[in-house]
Structures are given as C-alpha cells and as structure tokens.
Amino acid sequence: MDTPRATQLVRQATADFWQEKTAEINDVASLEKFVNDYLALLGCEYDFAVAKALTQLRTNSLAAPLAEKVAKITLLANEICAKPPAEKRRTLWQNIATITNYAEPILASLAIKLQSRKDVVNYLQSTMEHSVLWPKNDVAYKIVNVAAHYNIDENDQPLYKVWDLATELEIMPPGETVFDEKWQSLASLVTSLKRC
C-alpha cells in the first residue's frame, strides 16, 4: 500500500476510535468514567498523552451542564498540552480531578522514567494493559518512542522484537488481517517480557 494512502487510513482509524470512544459520553457518570480512566494512568503514562486524550472530548450534542464540564476539562487539557512547568501541570491535573470527582491524589511527580530495562518492561506492559484506551497505532507509537529514552540493544532480542514489531504497526492501517495478526503477536511478546 502506498504511504499517503496508508497514512490517510491510519488517521481515519484514529479519528473513528475517538469518535466511538467519546460517543459513549451522555451523562455526568459516563464523562467522569472516561476522564477518570485516563487520570488513573498519571504516573505510568506521559501526562501529555493523557491530556491529548482528554482533548478528544467534544461538547456537540451534549446537554448544557454536561457540555460546560466538557469545555472546562478540554480547556485545562489544552493548557497541559502547551507543556507548562511540572508544578503548573500538576495544578491543572488537580483541577480536572476536582471536576470529575476523581478520588485518588494526583502524584507529586508525573515524570516517566525509562532508565533501566525494568522501567522499560514495566512501561510496555502497562501500555499494553491499557491499550483499549488508545488507538492501536498510538500504542505502537508509544512503544517505538521508548527508543528515544532507552537504548534498545539488538542483543536483547525479546525487547528488540517488541520494538521492531511496533515500528511496523505504527504506520500500518488497522483493521486488516495482517495488522490484527501482528497486533496479537505484539501483545504476546509484551506479555512474555519478564518484569525485573
């Protein structure tokens, strides 16, 4: 498949994912569940990625009180996406948590550390455990991006195979049989990694 067409299909699949995910929001309880599922990932996922997920919320076709909450949440999420200093981001996250009655405290440090193989394996396994919260191509991108923070050595075959397969999936349109097969392989490989 030619690259522009594949890119277009990946973008469409991502848009469809968020459309379906946010279409489930029709009352305060469903809004709180959506937002709080992502808030629970703070500290084990990059907070900018979590904020980007919250910016997918839309106010159209929502009743006024619910639309107002969504507008406040997306405004705060967009502020986080602008990458202010860590302490300011933490305050913004606390404000979102207040809006959605999130019971857990926001962590003092939102930083993700990928300094050791153990850190990387824990991150990869957490990413796959929560993969239903993201478009599959985004999950693959998160895995590929690990290499920007940790040197994945070809001699570490289990880890290298995960990274290599993710590089294929990152740009492959989902929904095709070959994608689904490779996705299952990726999930199996990540599961089989030993947590140190």
N, C-alpha and C positions, 0 to 999 in steps of 0.2 A: 504494500500500500504506500502511496506517495506521502511524503512527510506533511505537506499542508493539509491534505485530507485527513490524515491520522490526527493531527493537531486539532483540527476542527471537531472531529468525533470525540476526542478527549475533553475538549472544552464543553461540548454539548452534554456529555455524560456527567460532567461536574455540575453544570447548571441544573440538569434533571435531578441529580442527587439532592441538591439543596432545595429545589422546588418541592420535591416529595417530603423531605425532612421537615421543612417549615410549614407545609400544608397541614401537618398534624396538629398545629397550634391553633386552638379555637376557644380556649378559656384560660383563666389565670393558672390553674393547675398544670395544664399542658405546657404553658410558657415556662413556669417555674421548673418543671421536669427537664425541658430542653436545656435551659440555661444551666441548671444545677448539675446536669450530667457533664457538661463541659467544665464547670468550675471545679468539679471533683478531680480533674486532670491537672490542675495547677500544681506545680512542683514535680510532676513526672512528664509533662509535655511543655514545650515552649509556650510561654504565655501569649506571645504574638500570634501563634497558630490558634490558640483558644479564642483570642479576641477576634481574629479573622472569621472564625466560625460564627461568632455572635453577630457579626456584621451582616450575615446572610438573612437575619430576621427582616421581615417586611411588614409594614403596617396596613397595606391594602387589604380590604375586605374584613378587617377586624373592627369590633365594636370600639367606641371611643375610649373607655377606660383601659382596655387592653392595648389599643394602639398607642396610647400615651406611655404605658410601661415599656412597650417595644421601642418606641422612639428614644426614651431615656437610656435604655440598655445599649442600643446601637450607637448613640452619641458617645457614651462612655467607652464602648469598644473601639470606636474610631479614634478616640483620643489615645487609647493604648496602642493602637496600630501606628500612631505617629511616633512611637518609641521615645516617650519621655523618660527621665531618670527612674531608676528602680523604685524608689520610695514613692514617687508620684503614681507610678503604675499600681503599686500595692494599694494606695488610697482609692484609686479608680476601681480596682477589683472589689474592695470592701463596699464601695457604693453600689456596685452591681449586685453583690451578695445581699445587701440590705433590701434592694428592690425585689429580689426573688426569694426572700426568707431562707437563704442558704444557712444551714445551722453550723457548719464547720468554720473554724477560723481560717482566714487567709494566711498562708505561710509567710514567715518573715523574709525568707529568701525564695524567690521564684526561679532562680537560676538552675539550669540543667547542666550537670557535669558529665562529660564524656571523656574522662581522662584515663580510664582503665578498661580492660576487656570486660570486667564485671559490670561497670557502668553501662557500657555499650549493650551487653546482653540484656541487662535489666530494662534498658530503654526500648530495645527491639521487641522484647516480649510484652512490655506494657503497650507499645504501639499496636501490636497485633491483637492483644486482648481487647483493645478499644477501637478496633478498626471499623466497626459499624458506625462510628461517629464521624467518619471522614470518607470522601470519595476515594476509591481504591487507588487511583493514580496519585492522589495526595499522600496516601500511606506509603506507596512506593517511593515517592519523592523524599519523605521524611527519612526513610531507610538509606537512600542514596546520599542524603545530606550528612549522614553520620561521618562520612569520609572527610568532610570539611573540618571536623573536630577531633577525629581519631584516625590514626594511620592503620588502615585495614591491610594487613600483610597477606600477600598471596599464599604464604606458607600456612596461615591459619585458614585452612580450607573450609571448615564449617561457616565461619564468619564471612569469608570471601565469597562463597557460593550465594549466601543471602544477599550480599551487596550486589553481586553480578546479576542475579535474577531480578532484583529490584530495578536495576538500570534498564532492563528490558521492559518491565511492566510500567515504569514511569511514563513512557511515551506511547504505549500500546493502547489502542482503543478497547475499553472494557466491553463485555457482552459477547465477545467471540469465544468459541470453544477453546482456542489456543490460549486466550487470556485466562479463562477460568481454570484451565489445567495448570498454567504457570502460577496462578494465584494460590491454588491448593498446594502446589509444591513449595511456594514461599512460606505459607503458613506452617507446613510440616517442618521445614528447615528451621524456622524460628523457634517453634516449639521444642525441637530436638536440641537446641543450643543449651548447654549446661549453664545454669546460673552459678556464678562463682561464690 
